[in-house]
Amino acid sequence: MSYRVIAPQRADRYRVTVDDYIHYQRYGYLIVRDLVPLEEVEELKRHAMDLLYGRIAIPGIDPPPPDATEEQLLGRFTRVHMLHRVDPVAERFLLHPRILDVLEALIGPDVLALQTMLFFNPPGKGGQGWHQDAYYITTYPDTLIGAWLAIDLADEENGCLWVAPGSHCEPIYPDPNPERGYVHADGAFADLETVENVSHLDDEINTLAKVARKYEWVPVVLEPGSVVFFHGHLLHRSYPNRSHDRWRRAFVSHYCNARSWVPWNHGIPYEGDSANYQHILARGTTHLPYAKPRFGTPCAALEPPEVIKKGTPLRMMGSESGEMQPVAQVPSGRPTEVRALAWDPNDQTWRTRKETQSGGQRA
């Protein structure tokens, strides 16, 4: 049976080009300029600062004292993870339709929304050493992708993202501690080395930097509203904010194909052997459990897409001449006769046989 998801159509829908898709597959990342309108980015920036200053409460976090200094405020946190589970604005940007438009083309049609991270990174703060996101967030099949939305101008001075183009072709280098799990089958590689101190800023301590040195490093300079999408295997990093007076705020989300099994919930306990039921179905459909958005943001979990599952797709079958020829699958209840080649193991030869098919099965 065919499976054809009809992409939601809107006046502002972003359509990925073939060259965009090729760039992502070839280099492991894709920059989409001006994807999110500036007025929405400004709203997100104001909301972020309201959270930092305690003007809007974050459930589970005590508000700061009224006379708190900026240093005291930043001492509480400089980033917030999984904010979408307690904050409607974070949920809305996790499920932003134009971001989902790109994801639908790159990893879809079925997309599961997994994680959010709000970064503040004021001067002198921030930075994360070389790492691969699928080292932390495991999906099987391995379909992880990140979306990094710039709230401020992000450049080399204030700590933009750096990527190693093409490094997404590398496997996920595992931790020496087997308790932390594997992306690949244990023992499948002859020479897959373990790595230590992943994400450490010091390249002499972070042994994944040895792999990163095989590649060119490229800074990802982004204007507010631009988004970089990057593969779960791509080696990437950032440096501390070296500017004197510029923040480098960003909203980063992670997704995977909704058909992937996800035994990950950001360290939060879950029932059963996977946490799919905790994550939001953003686009498409899935045969696996999923969550609905807690604050009602429109997405596939609430508004299922149009899906065409009917039809009789062509299949390739061998002909008597040895060439592959398309043969239509037979609709149920309409038997037909098909001449096919089949290997006879007794006589060690190919034989022609006639098969009567009904509903695509041999009668």
N, C-alpha and C positions, 0 to 999 in steps of 0.2 A: 504494500500500500504506500502511496506517496504521502509526504508530509510537507505542507506548504503553509508557512505562517505569513499572513498579510501584515506588513509593517504599518503601524499607525500613521495616518496621514494628517499633517497639520500645516498651516500656512508657514510656520517657522521651522519646519522640520529640516534638520541637517542631513545631507546626503553625502556619504563617503564616496570618494572616487576610486576607481580601480588603482590608480597610482598611489593613493593613500593606503589602500589595503596592501599593495606590494611593498611599500615603504615599511609598514609595520611588520610584515612577515620577514622582510630582508634584514632590517636593522633592529627590530625589537621594540621600537617606540614610534609614536606618531604625535606630532604637535598640531593642534587645531587652534588657530588664532581666533580670538574674539568669539569663542563659542557661547559663553554665557554673557548676556547683556550687562553693561556696566552698572545700571541702576540696581540690578539684582546683586551684583558683587558688593556694591556699597551697602546694601541692606545686610548682607552677610558680615561685612566688616563691623558695622555698628552693633550687630547682634553679638559678635565675638567679644567686642570690648565691653558690652553690657554684662556678659558672662564673667569676664575677667574682673570687673569692678564690683561684681555682686549685685548689680542693678536688676539682673534676672538670675534667679536661683537655679543651681544645678542640683537636682535631687541627689541626696547622699553626701553633699559637700557643704560644710558649714560656711556661711557667708563671711566675708572679711570684715574687720572692724571698720566703722565709718571713717576713721582718720588714717587708714592704711596707706603707706607710701607705695609707689610703683614697685620698689624693690620687694616690699612685703607681699604685694599682690602676686608678683612673678615667683616668689618663693613658694606659693601654694601650688602652682602648676604653670608650665609653659606649653603644654599640649593636653588635649582631652581625647580619649579614645571611646569609641562606641556611643558617641553623643546622640546618634539618631534614635536610640532606644528610649531616651528620656526628653528629647527636645524636638519639637515639630519643625523648626527651621532646618536643623541638621538633616532630618528625614527628607525634607523637601529637596535639599541639594544632593543628597544621596540618590534620589530618584528624579533628578532634573531631566526633563524629557530630551533636551538636546545632547546631554551627556549619554543618555541611554540610546539615542539614535546612533551614535558612533559605536558603542559597545555592541549593539544589535548586529552591526555589519562585521565587526572584528572577531567576536567570539560567539555570536548568536546563531540562530534566532532566539534561543532561550537564554535568559540572563538572570542570575541570582545575585542579589545585593548582599554583601557580607559585612563590611566594616566601614567606619568613618574615623578620621583623625583630624582634629582641628589644631593646627600649629600656630603659635604666636611669634616665636623667634625674634625678640627685640635685639638691639645691638649687644654684642658680646655673648649671646646665647645661641643654642641650637647646634645643628650638625650631627651627622650620623655617618659612620664609616661604611666601607664597601659591604654590600649584602645583596641577597636575592630574596624577593618577597615570598616565593614559594618555599623557602627554608622555614618560614614561620607559619604560613597559612597553607595547609595541605589540602589539595582537592584531587579526587581520583575519578575519571581521568583528569590529568593535570591541565587545567584551563584558566588559571588565575591571571587577572589583569588588574593594573592599578590605574586610577585617574587622578591626576594632580592638578587642582584648580588654583591658579594664582589669585590671591586677594590683593596683594601689593605687587609692584614691579619686583621681579626676582632676577637678580643678576649675580655676577661673580663676587661683587663686593659684599652683598648682604646675604649670601648663602643660598644661591640657586641650586637646583638639582644638577648633578653631573651624571652622564651615562657613558657606558662603554658599548658603542654600537656593534651589533653582531654577537655580543656575548650571550644573548638569549639562546644561542645554539648550545651553550654549555649545559651539562647536567646540573642538578642541584647538588652542591657539595655538602655532604652530611656532617653532623656534629660527631665527635668521638663517642659521645654518650648515646648508646642505642635506644635509651629510654625516650629520646626526643623524636623518634620516628624517622622514616625515610620516605622520600618521594618515589624513588626507584626500588625495584626488587633488590633486597639485600643479597649481594653476591653476584649480581648480573654483570658488573663491570670488572675488568681485569686490573684497572689502575685508577679507580676513583678514590682520591685521597680525602681524608677528613680535614676539616678546617676548624680553627679555634679563634675565639674572640671576634666572631663575626659582628659587624656594626661598630667595632671600636674605631675611634677616629685615627689612632696611630697605625699607619700602614706597616710598621715593624712588628706590631703586636697582632694585628688582624691578618691572619694568614691567607684570607681570601684575596688580599691585595696582590698576591703572587699571580693569581689567575687574571686579575684586572690588568696587570702590566702587559699582558699579551695583546691588548687592544688600545686603540686611540681613545682618549677621554674627551668628551664634548660637553661644554656647559649648555644647559637648557635655559636660555633667557626667555622669560615669559612676562607679558604685560598682563595687568589685571583682566580677568575674564577669559584668558587663554588657558588651554588644558593640554597637558601631555599625558598620553596613554602609554603604558609600558608593560611589557610581557613579564610574567611572574619569574622567569629565569634571568632577566636582564640584570647585569651587575650595575649598580648605581650607588651614589653617595651624595652627601652635601657637607659643606664646611660651616663652621660657626659664622655668624653674622659679624663681619669686620667693619661695617659702617658705623658712623658716629651717631646718626639720628634717624635711621630708616629701619622700620620693622620689615619682617618677611613673613607675613601671615599667609597661610595656605590651607585649603580644605582638600584632604586626600581620602579617596574611597577605594575599596577593593570589591571585585566582582569575580564570578566565574560562570561558566556555562551551567545552566540550571539542571542539566542532566548529570552533572558531576556529584559524586558522593563526598560529603564534607564533614570529616570528623574533627571539626575545629569550631570553637566558640569563644575565642579570645581568653582562654583560661577559665571561663565560666562553666560550671558543671552543667551537663545536659543528660537527658534520659536516652537510653539505647546506645547504638554504636555510631550514630552520626547526628550532627546538629542541623541538618537541612531544615528541619521544622522551625528553627530559630531565625532563619534568614529569609529575606523578602523576595518573592518572585517579581522581578522588575519588568521583564519582557518575555513574550512567548508562553510556552506551557512546559510542564514537566510531569514525569511519572513518579517523582519523589515528593515527600512532604515539603511544605514551605510555610512561611509566615505571611500574615497580612500586615501592612503598615499600621503602626499603633495610632498614628495621627491622621489617617485617612488620605495620605498623599496618593493621587491617581497613579496606578501602575497595573500590570497584568494580574496581580493577585486580586485586585478589586474589579478590574475591567478586562476580562479575558479577550484576547485578540481573535480575529477571524482566522480560522484554520481550515484549510481544505485537505481532507484526508481521503477523498474519493479519487477515482481515476484508475487508468490502466497503463502505468508507465511501461516503456519498452525495456526489455531485457536482452542482453546479448547471448546468442547461442551459436554453437558451431554448426556449419552447414556441411553438406557432403563434399564440397570443394575444399574444405578446410578453412574457409574464411568465416569470421565472426559476423553474424547478421542480426539486426534487431528483430525481436519477436515480441508482439504485444502480449501482456498478461491477460488471461482470459477471464472476463467477468463471471461471477458465480452463476451457475445454472445454464451456461452456454458451452457445452463440450465442443472441442475441436480436435483435429488431428495434427500432430507436429512431428516432423522427421528430425531426429536428433542423433548425434554421434555419441557413443558411449564406449569406454574401455572395457574389454572383456578380459578379466584376469586369468581365466582358464586357458584361452587360446592366445593370450598376449597380443591382442590386436584390437583395432578400432572397428566397431560394427555400427551399422545404421539401423535404427529401430524407430518404429512408429509408436507414439504415445497419444492416448486420448486424455485430454486435460479438461477439467471442470473446475472453475474457480481457481485456476492456477495450480492445481494439484493433479498428479497422475491418477487416472481412474483405474 
